[in-house]
Amino acid sequence: MSTKKPTGSNESAEHMILPEIMTPDIERALGLICFECARHAHAFKKGGENIAPRAESEQAAIIFKVLKNVLSGMTFDDAWQKMHQDALAALEKAERKTGGAA
């Protein structure tokens, strides 16, 4: 068994494991559909994140962000709200960088 961390991992993610039973919050995170994720993914891309311009990649990026927070103990609603606030911050960052033309 390899002890090497996957690229992009960190200490807190190393301790996240999936529970034996899928909770309603995990199910909601994994069940996000493409059109629910696109506008948030576009905001993160404008803020500088490298998300491929494919619907599946955008969906996966948002599901991953929400799921990480759910697995850390947040409710789905709190995890969704945090991701939404992070997307707004990414847009603000892009606007500052471009002088308001994000």
C-alpha positions, 0 to 999 in steps of 0.5 A, spaced: 500 500 500 502 506 498 503 512 503 504 517 497 498 522 498 495 524 491 496 530 488 492 536 491 491 532 497 492 535 504 492 533 512 484 534 513 482 531 506 487 525 508 482 523 514 475 524 510 472 517 509 466 515 506 461 513 512 458 506 511 451 509 510 449 514 505 446 520 509 441 525 506 446 530 505 451 526 502 445 524 497 443 531 495 451 533 494 452 527 489 445 528 486 447 535 484 445 536 476 449 539 471 444 546 470 445 547 478 452 547 478 454 551 471 453 558 474 458 557 480 463 553 476 463 559 471 464 564 477 470 559 480 473 559 473 473 567 472 476 567 479 482 563 476 480 556 478 482 551 472 476 547 470 475 544 464 470 547 459 465 541 459 459 540 463 461 534 466 467 537 469 463 543 471 458 539 475 464 535 478 468 541 481 462 543 484 460 536 487 467 536 489 466 542 493 460 541 496 461 534 498 468 535 501 464 540 506 458 535 507 464 530 509 467 535 514 460 535 518 456 541 514 449 540 512 448 540 505 444 547 506 450 549 509 455 546 504 451 549 498 451 556 502 459 556 503 460 554 496 456 559 493 459 564 498 466 562 495 463 563 488 461 570 489 468 571 492 471 568 486 467 573 482 469 579 486 476 577 485 476 577 478 472 583 478 478 587 482 483 583 477 480 586 471 477 593 473 470 590 474 469 587 467 469 580 470 
